[in-house]
Amino acid sequence: MFLQVNPTAFTLFGIEIQWYAIIIVSAIILVSWLASKEAVRVGLREDDIVDLMLYALPISIVGARAYYVLFEWQYYLENPGEILAIRNGGLAIYGGLIAGGLVIYFFTRHRFIPTWRFLDVAAPSVILAQGIGRWGNFMNHEAFGGVVTKSFLEGLHLPNFIIDNMLIDGAYRQPTFLYESVWNILGFVVLIILRRRPNFLKEGELALIYVVWYSLGRFFIEGMRTDSLMLGNTIRVSQLLSALLFVAAIGLMIYRRKKSDLPFYDRTRGIKKG
Protein backbone atom coordinates (compact mmCIF):
# COMPACT_ATOMS: atom_id res chain seq x y z
CA MET A 1 0.00 0.00 0.00
CA PHE A 2 1.49 3.32 -1.09
CA LEU A 3 1.31 6.03 1.58
CA GLN A 4 2.04 9.64 0.60
CA VAL A 5 1.90 12.00 3.57
CA ASN A 6 0.06 15.30 3.38
CA PRO A 7 2.11 18.29 4.63
CA THR A 8 -1.10 19.75 6.08
CA ALA A 9 -2.09 18.11 9.37
CA PHE A 10 -5.52 19.74 9.65
CA THR A 11 -7.42 22.96 9.03
CA LEU A 12 -8.43 25.23 11.90
CA PHE A 13 -10.78 28.17 11.25
CA GLY A 14 -9.80 28.09 7.61
CA ILE A 15 -6.07 28.08 8.35
CA GLU A 16 -3.99 25.11 7.27
CA ILE A 17 -1.85 23.79 10.13
CA GLN A 18 1.26 22.16 8.73
CA TRP A 19 2.99 19.09 10.13
CA TYR A 20 6.24 21.03 9.86
CA ALA A 21 5.00 23.61 12.37
CA ILE A 22 3.65 20.94 14.74
CA ILE A 23 6.93 19.04 14.72
CA ILE A 24 9.05 22.16 15.23
CA VAL A 25 6.89 23.49 18.08
CA SER A 26 6.86 20.06 19.75
CA ALA A 27 10.65 19.87 19.50
CA ILE A 28 11.02 23.34 21.00
CA ILE A 29 8.78 22.49 23.96
CA LEU A 30 10.64 19.24 24.64
CA VAL A 31 14.15 20.62 24.43
CA SER A 32 13.28 23.75 26.41
CA TRP A 33 12.11 21.51 29.23
CA LEU A 34 15.29 19.40 29.06
CA ALA A 35 17.51 22.49 29.00
CA SER A 36 15.71 24.07 31.96
CA LYS A 37 16.32 20.97 34.08
CA GLU A 38 20.01 20.93 33.19
CA ALA A 39 20.27 24.67 33.89
CA VAL A 40 19.22 24.11 37.50
CA ARG A 41 21.81 21.36 37.86
CA VAL A 42 24.66 23.69 36.96
CA GLY A 43 23.58 26.60 39.12
CA LEU A 44 21.47 28.57 36.66
CA ARG A 45 17.78 29.35 36.94
CA GLU A 46 15.01 27.56 35.10
CA ASP A 47 13.57 30.96 34.21
CA ASP A 48 16.79 31.81 32.37
CA ILE A 49 15.89 29.25 29.70
CA VAL A 50 12.29 30.44 29.44
CA ASP A 51 13.34 34.09 29.19
CA LEU A 52 15.96 33.30 26.58
CA MET A 53 13.45 31.46 24.40
CA LEU A 54 11.19 34.51 24.30
CA TYR A 55 13.99 36.39 22.55
CA ALA A 56 15.80 33.59 20.74
CA LEU A 57 12.85 32.02 18.91
CA PRO A 58 11.64 35.01 16.89
CA ILE A 59 15.16 36.30 16.27
CA SER A 60 16.35 32.86 15.14
CA ILE A 61 13.46 32.64 12.68
CA VAL A 62 14.39 36.06 11.31
CA GLY A 63 18.03 34.97 11.10
CA ALA A 64 17.14 31.72 9.32
CA ARG A 65 15.05 33.59 6.79
CA ALA A 66 17.56 36.40 6.28
CA TYR A 67 20.34 33.86 5.65
CA TYR A 68 18.25 32.07 3.03
CA VAL A 69 17.18 35.28 1.32
CA LEU A 70 20.77 36.54 1.26
CA PHE A 71 21.99 33.55 -0.72
CA GLU A 72 18.96 33.62 -3.03
CA TRP A 73 19.08 37.39 -3.36
CA GLN A 74 18.67 37.55 -7.13
CA TYR A 75 15.37 35.70 -6.91
CA TYR A 76 14.01 37.82 -4.07
CA LEU A 77 15.23 41.00 -5.71
CA GLU A 78 12.89 40.14 -8.56
CA ASN A 79 10.15 38.90 -6.18
CA PRO A 80 10.35 41.15 -3.10
CA GLY A 81 6.80 40.29 -2.06
CA GLU A 82 7.95 36.76 -1.21
CA ILE A 83 10.69 37.75 1.24
CA LEU A 84 8.31 37.41 4.17
CA ALA A 85 6.43 34.40 2.79
CA ILE A 86 8.02 31.83 5.07
CA ARG A 87 5.01 29.53 4.72
CA ASN A 88 6.37 28.78 1.26
CA GLY A 89 9.63 27.49 2.76
CA GLY A 90 13.09 28.99 2.92
CA LEU A 91 14.51 28.82 6.45
CA ALA A 92 18.23 28.01 6.70
CA ILE A 93 19.28 26.32 9.94
CA TYR A 94 22.72 27.91 9.94
CA GLY A 95 21.14 31.35 9.83
CA GLY A 96 18.99 30.43 12.81
CA LEU A 97 21.97 29.06 14.73
CA ILE A 98 24.05 32.18 14.11
CA ALA A 99 21.20 34.45 15.21
CA GLY A 100 20.48 32.25 18.23
CA GLY A 101 24.13 32.25 19.22
CA LEU A 102 24.24 36.03 19.17
CA VAL A 103 21.10 36.18 21.32
CA ILE A 104 22.70 33.84 23.88
CA TYR A 105 25.84 35.97 23.98
CA PHE A 106 24.04 39.25 24.64
CA PHE A 107 21.48 37.61 26.93
CA THR A 108 24.12 36.04 29.17
CA ARG A 109 26.14 39.25 29.26
CA HIS A 110 23.06 41.18 30.33
CA ARG A 111 22.13 38.61 33.01
CA PHE A 112 25.73 38.17 34.22
CA ILE A 113 25.56 34.45 33.39
CA PRO A 114 28.70 32.55 32.32
CA THR A 115 28.24 32.34 28.56
CA TRP A 116 30.16 29.12 28.05
CA ARG A 117 28.22 27.36 30.82
CA PHE A 118 24.96 28.46 29.23
CA LEU A 119 26.10 27.22 25.82
CA ASP A 120 26.98 23.85 27.36
CA VAL A 121 23.46 23.61 28.75
CA ALA A 122 21.93 24.53 25.39
CA ALA A 123 24.07 22.37 23.08
CA PRO A 124 22.47 18.93 23.62
CA SER A 125 18.99 20.42 23.41
CA VAL A 126 19.79 22.29 20.19
CA ILE A 127 21.11 19.24 18.37
CA LEU A 128 18.14 17.16 19.54
CA ALA A 129 15.78 19.83 18.24
CA GLN A 130 17.61 19.74 14.90
CA GLY A 131 17.26 15.97 14.76
CA ILE A 132 13.52 16.12 15.43
CA GLY A 133 13.03 19.10 13.14
CA ARG A 134 14.32 17.23 10.10
CA TRP A 135 11.13 15.18 10.20
CA GLY A 136 9.32 18.40 9.37
CA ASN A 137 11.35 18.41 6.15
CA PHE A 138 10.19 14.84 5.56
CA MET A 139 6.55 15.88 5.88
CA ASN A 140 7.18 18.70 3.39
CA HIS A 141 9.02 16.40 0.97
CA GLU A 142 12.11 18.60 1.06
CA ALA A 143 15.80 18.43 2.07
CA PHE A 144 16.26 15.33 -0.09
CA GLY A 145 19.20 14.10 -2.11
CA GLY A 146 19.90 12.80 -5.57
CA VAL A 147 18.06 10.14 -7.53
CA VAL A 148 18.38 6.54 -6.36
CA THR A 149 16.49 3.32 -7.03
CA LYS A 150 13.73 1.90 -4.89
CA SER A 151 15.90 -1.18 -4.30
CA PHE A 152 18.63 1.08 -2.89
CA LEU A 153 16.19 2.46 -0.31
CA GLU A 154 14.91 -1.02 0.48
CA GLY A 155 18.52 -2.06 1.03
CA LEU A 156 18.73 0.52 3.83
CA HIS A 157 15.93 -1.42 5.58
CA LEU A 158 13.75 1.68 5.79
CA PRO A 159 10.06 1.48 6.67
CA ASN A 160 7.76 1.57 3.67
CA PHE A 161 6.27 4.93 4.63
CA ILE A 162 9.71 6.55 4.30
CA ILE A 163 10.43 4.81 1.00
CA ASP A 164 7.02 5.82 -0.36
CA ASN A 165 7.62 9.46 0.50
CA MET A 166 11.06 9.52 -1.07
CA LEU A 167 9.28 9.26 -4.44
CA ILE A 168 9.55 12.96 -5.32
CA ASP A 169 9.09 14.51 -8.76
CA GLY A 170 8.77 11.09 -10.32
CA ALA A 171 11.98 9.58 -8.89
CA TYR A 172 13.17 8.03 -5.66
CA ARG A 173 15.57 10.24 -3.70
CA GLN A 174 18.30 9.95 -1.10
CA PRO A 175 16.64 10.45 2.33
CA THR A 176 19.18 13.06 3.44
CA PHE A 177 16.69 14.40 5.96
CA LEU A 178 16.89 11.00 7.68
CA TYR A 179 20.69 10.85 7.56
CA GLU A 180 20.94 14.20 9.31
CA SER A 181 18.20 13.37 11.80
CA VAL A 182 19.95 10.16 12.84
CA TRP A 183 23.33 11.93 13.00
CA ASN A 184 21.94 14.69 15.20
CA ILE A 185 20.09 12.37 17.57
CA LEU A 186 23.23 10.25 17.88
CA GLY A 187 25.10 13.48 18.64
CA PHE A 188 22.60 14.25 21.40
CA VAL A 189 23.33 10.85 22.98
CA VAL A 190 27.09 11.44 22.74
CA LEU A 191 26.83 14.89 24.37
CA ILE A 192 24.67 13.53 27.20
CA ILE A 193 27.19 10.76 27.88
CA LEU A 194 30.12 13.18 27.85
CA ARG A 195 28.53 15.71 30.19
CA ARG A 196 27.79 13.00 32.75
CA ARG A 197 31.48 12.22 33.14
CA PRO A 198 32.83 14.19 36.13
CA ASN A 199 35.88 16.41 35.63
CA PHE A 200 36.20 15.40 32.00
CA LEU A 201 35.17 18.48 30.02
CA LYS A 202 36.04 22.10 30.71
CA GLU A 203 33.27 24.67 30.51
CA GLY A 204 32.50 25.42 26.90
CA GLU A 205 33.85 22.18 25.50
CA LEU A 206 30.45 20.50 25.32
CA ALA A 207 29.23 23.35 23.11
CA LEU A 208 32.35 23.12 20.96
CA ILE A 209 31.96 19.36 20.58
CA TYR A 210 28.42 20.04 19.38
CA VAL A 211 29.82 22.36 16.70
CA VAL A 212 32.40 19.75 15.67
CA TRP A 213 29.84 16.94 15.56
CA TYR A 214 27.13 18.83 13.71
CA SER A 215 29.43 20.50 11.18
CA LEU A 216 31.17 17.20 10.38
CA GLY A 217 27.91 15.43 9.60
CA ARG A 218 26.41 18.39 7.80
CA PHE A 219 29.46 18.72 5.54
CA PHE A 220 29.06 15.24 4.09
CA ILE A 221 25.25 15.12 4.08
CA GLU A 222 25.05 18.52 2.38
CA GLY A 223 27.10 17.09 -0.47
CA MET A 224 24.26 14.66 -1.22
CA ARG A 225 21.48 17.25 -1.30
CA THR A 226 20.02 18.79 -4.42
CA ASP A 227 18.66 22.01 -2.88
CA SER A 228 21.84 23.54 -1.47
CA LEU A 229 22.39 27.28 -1.32
CA MET A 230 25.36 28.01 -3.56
CA LEU A 231 28.21 30.47 -3.90
CA GLY A 232 28.62 30.70 -7.63
CA ASN A 233 27.97 27.36 -9.29
CA THR A 234 30.40 25.14 -7.42
CA ILE A 235 30.60 25.97 -3.70
CA ARG A 236 27.84 24.83 -1.38
CA VAL A 237 27.41 27.47 1.33
CA SER A 238 26.64 24.99 4.11
CA GLN A 239 29.63 22.82 3.24
CA LEU A 240 31.96 25.81 3.32
CA LEU A 241 30.54 27.05 6.62
CA SER A 242 30.65 23.54 8.09
CA ALA A 243 34.33 23.19 7.23
CA LEU A 244 35.16 26.60 8.74
CA LEU A 245 33.20 25.85 11.94
CA PHE A 246 34.79 22.41 12.28
CA VAL A 247 38.32 23.79 12.10
CA ALA A 248 37.50 26.82 14.30
CA ALA A 249 35.86 24.70 17.02
CA ILE A 250 38.78 22.26 17.23
CA GLY A 251 41.28 25.12 17.24
CA LEU A 252 39.37 26.89 20.01
CA MET A 253 39.23 23.71 22.09
CA ILE A 254 42.98 23.27 21.83
CA TYR A 255 43.58 26.93 22.68
CA ARG A 256 41.24 26.90 25.66
CA ARG A 257 42.68 23.64 27.01
CA LYS A 258 46.01 25.39 27.43
CA LYS A 259 44.39 27.79 29.92
CA SER A 260 44.71 26.04 33.25
CA ASP A 261 42.23 28.31 35.05
CA LEU A 262 39.17 27.09 33.14
CA PRO A 263 36.63 25.33 35.39
CA PHE A 264 35.26 21.88 34.62
CA TYR A 265 31.63 21.45 33.60
CA ASP A 266 30.03 20.59 36.96
CA ARG A 267 26.48 19.21 36.84
CA THR A 268 26.18 19.23 40.67
CA ARG A 269 26.87 22.94 41.03
CA GLY A 270 23.25 23.89 41.68
CA ILE A 271 22.22 20.83 43.70
CA LYS A 272 22.00 21.34 47.44
CA LYS A 273 23.66 18.59 49.41
CA GLY A 274 22.15 17.53 52.72
Secondary structure as UniProt FT lines:
FT   STRAND          8..12
FT   TURN            13..14
FT   STRAND          15..18
FT   HELIX           19..41
FT   TURN            42..43
FT   HELIX           46..71
FT   HELIX           73..78
FT   HELIX           80..82
FT   TURN            83..84
FT   HELIX           86..88
FT   HELIX           93..111
FT   HELIX           115..139
FT   TURN            140..141
FT   STRAND          147..148
FT   HELIX           150..155
FT   TURN            156..157
FT   HELIX           160..165
FT   STRAND          167..168
FT   TURN            169..170
FT   STRAND          171..173
FT   HELIX           176..195
FT   TURN            198..199
FT   TURN            203..204
FT   HELIX           205..222
FT   TURN            223..224
FT   STRAND          230..231
FT   TURN            232..234
FT   STRAND          235..236
FT   HELIX           237..257
FT   TURN            260..261
FT   TURN            267..270
//
